[in-house]
């Protein structure tokens, strides 16, 4: 006996939008350079969470500004 199907078709795997991983590091910012390296490494390892966090941190970087 097979389980009843509750959906009209197989599941769809939607890709995460590229904008989630977009990050423009500021030239000369040490923190941005380190985060960019982490972003590249996470992409090579396939770690989506680390990619998102690195990109987010680049976007929110103060570029060495004193708060």
C-alpha positions as CSV (number, residue, x, y, z in Angstrom):
1,X,0.0,0.0,0.0
2,X,1.4,3.4,-0.9
3,X,0.9,6.6,1.0
4,X,-1.6,9.0,-0.4
5,X,-0.2,11.9,-2.3
6,X,-1.2,15.3,-0.8
7,X,0.4,17.4,-3.5
8,X,-0.1,17.6,-7.2
9,X,3.5,16.8,-8.1
10,X,7.0,16.3,-6.8
11,X,8.7,18.9,-4.6
12,X,10.3,21.8,-6.4
13,X,13.8,22.9,-5.3
14,X,14.0,26.7,-5.7
15,X,17.4,28.3,-5.9
16,X,18.3,31.0,-3.4
17,X,18.4,34.4,-5.1
18,X,21.9,35.7,-5.9
19,X,21.1,39.0,-4.2
20,X,21.3,37.2,-0.8
21,X,25.0,36.6,-1.4
22,X,25.9,39.9,-3.1
23,X,28.5,41.9,-1.2
24,X,30.7,44.8,-2.4
25,X,33.7,45.0,-0.1
26,X,35.3,48.4,0.2
27,X,38.9,48.6,-1.2
28,X,41.4,48.9,1.6
29,X,39.2,47.7,4.4
30,X,40.9,44.9,6.3
31,X,37.6,43.6,7.7
32,X,36.0,43.5,4.2
33,X,39.0,41.6,2.8
34,X,38.8,39.0,5.5
35,X,35.0,38.6,5.1
36,X,35.4,38.4,1.3
37,X,37.9,35.5,1.8
38,X,35.4,33.8,4.1
39,X,32.7,34.3,1.5
40,X,34.8,32.7,-1.2
41,X,35.8,29.8,1.1
42,X,32.1,29.2,2.1
43,X,31.1,29.2,-1.6
44,X,33.8,26.6,-2.4
45,X,32.6,24.4,0.6
46,X,28.9,24.8,-0.3
47,X,28.1,26.3,3.1
48,X,25.1,28.5,2.3
49,X,24.8,29.8,5.9
50,X,28.4,31.0,6.1
51,X,28.1,32.6,2.7
52,X,25.0,34.5,3.8
53,X,26.6,35.6,7.0
54,X,29.9,36.8,5.3
55,X,27.9,38.7,2.7
56,X,25.7,40.3,5.3
57,X,28.7,41.3,7.4
58,X,30.3,42.9,4.4
59,X,27.2,44.9,3.7
60,X,27.1,46.1,7.3
61,X,30.8,46.8,7.7
62,X,31.6,50.2,9.1
63,X,35.0,50.1,7.2
64,X,36.9,51.0,10.3
65,X,34.7,54.0,11.2
66,X,34.6,54.9,14.9
67,X,31.1,54.6,16.3
